[in-house]
């Protein structure tokens, strides 16, 4: 079976085509097997972000809806590079905008304009050589004092992890998906994100394969102070 462009449909798309009005509740129930998006949103909201939110790789808008429920006064922009961003969004429509746009183009247009930038289960779909660039771009979109939230499904010896791999490769159809261990995720963040401090870490139910890292962008003054502190200490020792 193929879509209107002649491309083969994935197993997931074939199933959704025949589900009709049951599609959205069925997809939500299916995804809850892998991650509790409400718990994810609550964990992010616990760090008290501001009200201007960007979700990179927003997909169908499920996480975006949970974020606006957890941060009720926020305004959210969800971007993705293809598909139908926000197609399953469930939340206040007056507070959310979805569009097809790259993070790089958005950075050129707006600069560091957001109090909270969220990347949820995106990195394992990104080719390994491009992950550093994506995180650098994402971090550059965060204004001073703002937060960067990175949620990833991480490689771990568990049945749920194997189920996640199967789902991404054969249900969603991304055969090139590549997962990191939790340590590899930390190394990637350290290599990509400058001028931030780790704010919080959490495992999101129902499994420890769901890893959340929260980082806060320091002010320019704080970055300078951090940079000169070792020099000051070294001078004091030599004197």
N, C-alpha and C positions, 0 to 999 in steps of 0.2 A: 504494500500500500504506500502511496506517495501523497504529498501535499500538493497544493495548487501550483507550486513552483517545480514540481517533478522530483523533489527530494524525498528519500525514503522516510517514513514516519518511524520514530522510536516506539518501543513497546509502550512507554508511558503515554505518548500521544495517541496511539491506537486505542488504548483503554479509555482515555478521556473523551475521545470522539464519540464513543457509544454510551457514555454515562449520562449525557444530557444534564438536567437540573441537579443531579446527584454529584456532579463532578467536584464542585468546590468543597462540600463537607467531607467527601471521600478523600480528597487530597489532604485536607487538614488532619484528618484522622490518621492517614498514612504517615504524614510527616511527624506527627507527635510520637511515633515510634522511635524517632532519631533525636529530636530536640524539642524541648518545651520552650516555645518562643516567648511565652509570657514570663517564664522564669528568666530567660535571657534579657528581656526588656527590663524587668525589675532589677536585675543585677547591674545593668548599665545605669538605670535611674538612681540607684543607691549612691552613686558618685556625684550626684547633684549637678548634672550638666546644665548649660544654658538652654535657651529655647530655639536656637537656629541649628537644625539637624540636617546632615547629609548622609544618605546611605548609598555607598558605592556598590554596584552590583545588586541593586534592589530586587531584581527578578520580578516575581509576581506580586510583591508588596506585602507578603505575610509578616515579615519582621517589622516593616514600616508601620503596619497597623498596630502591632503589639507595642512598639515604641511610643506611639501617640497616645495609646491608652495608659501607659506608665508615666508619661510626661505630658499631661493634658493641655498645657498652655503652649506647647511647642509648635513650630512651623517646620515642615519636613520637605526636603527635596530628595527624590529617589531617582538615581540614574543607572542606566545599563547600556551596554554597547549593542544589544540586539534584543529580539523578542518583543514582548508586549509588556513593558514595565508597569507594575501596579495592577495587573489584570485581576488579582484576587485580593486587592486591598480591602480591608474591613476596618473602617474607622471614620473619623470626621473628614469628609472630602474637602471641606473648605480650608483645611490645614495641611493638605498634602498635594504635591505636584510631582508627576512622574514624566520622564522623557528619556529618549535615546540620546546619550551624550557620553563621551569619554571623560574620565577624571582629568586628563591632561588638558582638554579643551576648556573644561570648567575652571581649572586653575588659571589659565590665561585670561579668562573672562572676569573672574571674581577675586582671585587671590585668596588670602586666608580669611574667609568670610563666615566660618561656621564655629559654633560653640561645641559641637559634637559631630565627629565623623565616624561612621560605623562601616566596618567591612566584615560581613558575616558569611562564612563558608564560601568565600570567593577564591582565596589563594590556591587551594588545591586544584582549581580549574585553570589557573594561570601557568603557562610554561615557566619552569624553574628559573631560567635566565632573566625573566621579566618581572619577577616578584619584588626584587629590591626597588626597581623603578616605580612600581605601583605604590609601594608603601611610602616611598619618598614623596610622591605626588600627593597621596592621601594626607600625610603629615603636614605638608605645606598648605593644605586647605584649612587647617585648624588655626584659629586665632589665638593670641596670647591668653593663657589661662584656660584654654579649651581642652577638650578630651578627645582622644583617639581610642576607639573600642575595636579590638580585633578578636573575632570569634572564629575558631577553626576546629574542624573535625580532625583529631590527631591520631596517628597510627599507634595502636595498642593491641595487645593480645586479648581479644575478646570477640565473642560472636557478634555483638552489635557493630563493631568496627567492620568485620567481614561483610555484614549485611549492608552497611553504608557504602562500601566499595562496590558491591554488586549493584546497588540501587543507582549509584552515579554512572556506572559504566553501561549497564544494560537496561535500566528503566529510563533514566534521563538521557542516556545515549552518548555521554562524554567518555569515549574509550581512552583518552589521553590523561585522565584525571590522575593526580599524583599527590599522595598525602605525606605530611611530615610527622615526625615524632614531636612530642612536646618540647624536648630540648632543641630540636632543629628549628621549631617556631621561635623560640627565645633567641637563638643565634641569628635568625633572619631579622627579627625586630632590632636587635642590637646593631646589626650591620646596616640597617636601612633608616632608622629613625633617630635624628639628632635633635638636641634641645628639648627632650622630653624626660620626664621622670615616671617610673612605674607607680601607678596609683593603687591598683587592686588586681587581684587574680581570682578566678573562680572556675569551678566545674559546673556546667549547666546540666540539670537532669534531662533525661534519665540515666546518663552515663558519663564517666570520666573521659570519654573520648571527646567530649564537648568542652573545649578549653577557651576561656575568655581572659584577655589581657586588657587592662585599662591603663592608659598613659596620659599624663597631663603636660601640656606645652608650657614651658617656663617662660617667664618674661625675659626681655632682652637683658635687663639688669641682673636677673638671677643667673642667666647663662654666662655673662661676663664675670660675675662673682665666682661662679664655679670654676671658670677657666683660670682666673688669676690666683685663686686660693693656694694651689700647690706652689706657685712661684713665690708667693708671700711667705709660705711656710719654709720653703727652701732657703730664702734670703735670711730669715730669722735664725735658722740653724747655723748658717755659715757666719753670721755675725756673732 
